[in-house]
């Protein structure tokens, strides 16, 4: 690849600092990562990315989740191109919106309807609003440490946030039935919703799937109170089960928020719900000028269809297990205490006795230098584009990285 000498990473950062507050914002700001990660990228294909300085990586972040089938998947791109010939944004939606809603209702067991927006925060906020409209109540239960978006009612930052923005949130501990029951009792007759992550994926901590006891009790409590059980599928949706993550524990929500992977990189989010909350969804006013764009809808139809027809979930599970097994063997070989958690399709790994992240950061930087893009604290992602050969190539790099950090 030709080196982009006029657009190197450091030059772009310097230019950005003059015209963008802080040079970058949000979760993709590499100031949050160890020094050495690239900020700007030039292209991507399959499970690989190249930064603006021409360095290539086997990518285990998948654009922070959206790339379910890999970058530039030919079937998704063809569907998007066909729709683009007719147009993208109109005075109203195209027929693709109805087709996509029908496909999602057919695919997701709890869904009687679907509506669309652009990002995960749109979807989680709409779920909460629908729950309140459908119940006429205010209190929403959220797990401590959970992430549900970047807007005052749920952002992890306190800058610009008032107490009133979160006045009706009540916290509980994920997978702690007693804690959840106490929160429901505190809400009393004003309970609108119990909001749960698809699984516990707090930043920098062990990832944990929902226990069946917790999931079933959440369902029972919501039903008894005639409140909404909301599952936030924004990060996990379609990677663990095509019908929704809590299908794995036999529990179905009333509402769910989806984004990231549903259109393989196109900006799209969705809310799914059952008929209990159809009226609430009809009553609220939520909108955006770009929410009905036809190209992302066409891309989503192709994405969901291909995932189903190729058994993509099982492929990602297998490749994730191959990665996990390889890392475990390396850690044992070099006497490192590596803590791997979360589903294999969405791994996170941390090192024991590494509170300051010195070991984890160094390990990821050594892997990065050898062409493997990992994250030291965040959920990572497998795509259907990752092959056994890609995983083995990545493991060759991590083996060298593990040997180096073992000597620290």
N, C-alpha and C positions, 0 to 999 in steps of 0.2 A: 504493500500500500504506500502511496506517495505521502511523505510527511508534509503536514500542513504548516509550513514554517511561519506563516503570517497569523496563525491561529493556535499557537501552542497554549497549553493549559494555563501556565503562569501568566502569559500575556493576556489571556481572556479574563483571568481573575483580576488583574490590575485594571483592565477596562471596566469590568463589572463594578468594581469598588466605587467608581465615580458616578455610576448611573443607577445602581441597584442598592437599596438599603442593606448594609451588612455584606454586600457582594453576592449573597445568596440567602434564601430563607428556607425554613421548614426542614423536613426529615431528610431531604437530599443534599443538605448543606454539609460538605465534607469537613468543615471545621469541627463537626461533631465526631469525626473519625481520627485515627492516628495520622500524623503527617506522612504523606506518601501516596494517598489515594487520589486518583484523578477526579476533577470536578466536571470536566467537559468531555463529551463523547462525539465521535464522528459517524459511526455506523454500527450495525449489528446484523447478525444472521444466525438463525438457529439458536444455539445456546451460547453464542460467542459475541463479545462486544469488542470494539476498538476505540481507544480514546483519541483525542485530537493530536496526540503526539505519535500515533501509529502503533501503540502497544496493544496487543490482543490479549483477551482473557476468556477462559471458560467461566461463564457467569452463573453464579448461584444466588443472585438476587432477582433476576428476571424482571428488571425495571421496578424493583420493590413489589413484585407480585403479579403485575398485569399479564406478563407473557406466559400464558398457560401452554400454548402450543409451540412456543419459540418465536424468536423475532422473524418477521417477514414470512410467516407461514404462507405457502403458495395458495392454499385453498381460501384462506381468509382474505388475502390480498386480492384474489380474483373476484371474490364476492363484493368486496369494497369497490373495486374498479368498475364492475358492472353497474353498481348503483350510482357511482360518481358520474357515469355517462349521462344519466337522467337528471342528476342534481342531488344536493345534500340537504340544504336548508330551504324550506318553503314557507308559505303562510300557515301551514299546518303539517302534520306528519304525513309520511308516505304509507303505503300499504305494508311496508316492512314492519312498522310498529305493531300492527295487529298480528302479523305473522309471528313476530318475536314473542309477543305476549302469549299467543296460543302455544308456542313451543315451550315456553317456561312453565305454563300451567300444566302442560302434558308431562314435563320432566320433573317438576318439584311436587311431591305428594301433598304438602299442606296447602299449596297455592290454588286458590279459586280465581285469582286475578293478579295482574302485575301492572305497575306504573314505572316510568323511567325518569332519570335525571342524569347528572354527569359525574359525580364522585361520591365517595363513601360517606362523607359528612352530610351531603344532601340526603342520602338514603337513611342513615340512622336518625337524623333530625326529623325526617318525614314520618318514620315509624313512631317516634315519640309523640309527634303532633297528632297522628292518626289515633293512637291509643287514647290520648286525652280527649279528642273529639268524639271517639266512640264510646267512652265511659262517662264523660262529663266530670272527670276527676283530675287531680294534679300530680300526685306523688309518683315518682319513678325510681325504682331500685336499681342501683348500679354497683358493680363489684369494685372494691378498692384496688387501685392500680391499673384498672382496665383502660384501654384506649378506644374511644368511639368516634374520634374525629377532631377537627380543628375549628371550633366555633365556641363562643363563650360558655355554653351550657356544659361542654364536655372536654374542652382543650386541657392538656396537662399544664399549660402555662397559666400564670395568674395575671400576667401583664394585660391591662385593659379589661379585666374581668371584674364584675361587681358581685357582691354576695347575692343580690337579687337574681342574677343570672342562674344561680344554682340553688335557689331557695327551696325547691321542691324535690331535690335529690336526696335519697337515703342510701347509705352504703352498707354493703354486706361483704363477706369474704367468699370468694369463688370456691365451690365444692364443699362449703361448710353449711350443712343443712340447718343447724341450730342458728347460725348467724343470719341465714336467709329468713328463717321463721321469725326471728326477732325484728328484722327490718319490716316484714309484712305486718307484724303487730303494731309497730311504730306508725306505719302509714295508715292503719285503721281503714275507715270507710272511704278514704281519699286515695286509695291505690289505683293508679291508672295502668301501670306496667311494671313487669319485671324484665329488665334488660340484661342479657347474658352474652358474653363472647362465645363464639363457636367452640373454642377451647381457651384455656388460660395461657396467654402469650405475652405477658408483661415484659417490657424491655429489660434485658440483662438478667433475667431470672429463669429458673427452670420452667419449661413449658409442660402443661399438664392437660390431658384430655378430661372432659367432664365425666364424673362418676355417674353410673346409672342411678344411684340413689339420689344424688343431687338433682340430676335432670328430671327425674320422675317427680320429685318433691316440688321443684319449681313449677312443673306443669300442674300438679294438684293444687298448689297454692293460688296460682293465677286463675284456674278454673273456679275454685271455691269463691274467690273474690270477684268473679266476672271481670277480671282485668286481663290485659294482654301479656302474653309471654312473647318477648321479642328476642330473636337470635341475630346477633351481629355477624353476618357471614362475609363482611367486606374483605377480610384478609384470607379466609379459608375457603370461601365458596367455590365449588366445583373441583377443588383439588383432592378432597377427602372422600366425597360421595356426591354423585351427580344430583341427588335429590336433597342435599343439605346435610351438614355435618352431624346434626343430632339424629339423623336416621340411624347412625351407628349405635346410638344408645336407645333407640326405639321411642323417641319423644319428638312430637311435632309442635312447632310454635304456631302462634296466631299470625305473627308478622315476622318478616326477615328482611334485613338490609344486605344488598349485594353490590359489589363493584369490582375493582381490580381486574380479575381474570375473565369477566364475562364476555368481553369483546376483543380479547387478545391484543391489548394495547390501545385500542380506541377508547376515547373518553366516554364512559357509559356507567350508569349505576341503575339499580332496580330496587323496588320494594315489592315483595310478594306478601299476600295476605289471604286469610280465609273469609268466608261470607259473614262471619260475626263482625268483621271490621270493614266490610264493603261500604256501609253507609258513612262511617267516619272518614274513609278515604275519599268519598264523594264530596263530603261537606267542606274539607279543608281547602285552602287556596295555597298551592305550591306550584311554582312555575319557573321557567328559564327560557330565554330566547333560543338556546341551542339544545334544549333537552329532547326535541323531537327530530334532530338531525338524522337523515336516512342512512348515511354511510355507516355510522357505528351500529345501527340496528342490523344492517345487512351483515356486518362483520360478526356480530354476536350470534346471529342465526347460524352462520358457518362455523363459528367456534364451538357452540354447544352441540351442534350436529356431529362435527368431527370427533369431539371428545367422546360422545356416546358411541359412535360407530367404530372407533378404534380402541375402545376400552382404555382410554388415556389415563384414568385414575389408577388402574392397576399397573400400567407402565411406569408412572411416576413413583408409585409405591416401591416397585422393584428396584428402580435406579437409586432411589433414596436409601433403600436398605443396603445396596451395594456400597454406596458412599459411607454409610454408618459403620458397616462391618469393616471396611478398609481402615477408617480412622481409628476404630477401636483396636484393631490389630497393631497399628502403628503406635498408639499410645502405650499399649502393653509392651511392645518391643523396646521402647525407650524409657519405660518407667514413669510415664506421665499419667496424672489422674485427670482424665478427660470426662466431662459430664455431658453426655448427649441426651437430649430430651425432645419432646414434641413428636408429632407424626413424621414418618420418614420423608413424606413429600414436602414437609415444611420444617426442616431441621433447625435446631440451635445447638451450639456447643459452647461450653464454658470450661475453664480449667479450675480445679480445686485450689484453694489457698491462693487466689488471684484477685483479691478485693480491689486492687488498684489497676487491674486489667493489663498489667505489664506483660504477662506471659501470653495472654490471648491476643493482645495488640501486635506483639512481635510475631507470633505465629501467622496471623493474617497478613502482615506486611511481607513476611518471607514467602508466603504463598502467592501474594500479589506480584512480587518480583519475578516469580516463576510462571506467571500467566494464569493464575486462578483467583477469581474475585469472590472473596468470602466476607462476611461481616462478623466482627468480634462479639456483638451483643444482640443483634436483632434477629428475628425470624428470617430464615433464608427460604428459597423456593426452588423446587425442581420443576421442569417443564417436560412435555412429551418429546421435545427435541433433544434432551439429554440421552445419549446412547451409552452402552456399556463401554465403548472405546473412549468416550469423553470422560466418563467416571474414572476409568483406569488411568488416563492421562493426568487427570486432576490429582489422583492419589499418588502418582509418582512425584508430583510437586509437593504435596503435603507431607510426604514421607521425608523429604529433605528439610522442610520447614520444621517438622516435629523433632528431627535429630538436632537441629540448631537450638530450639527452645529448651530441649532437654539438658543442654549444657549451661543454661543461664543460672 
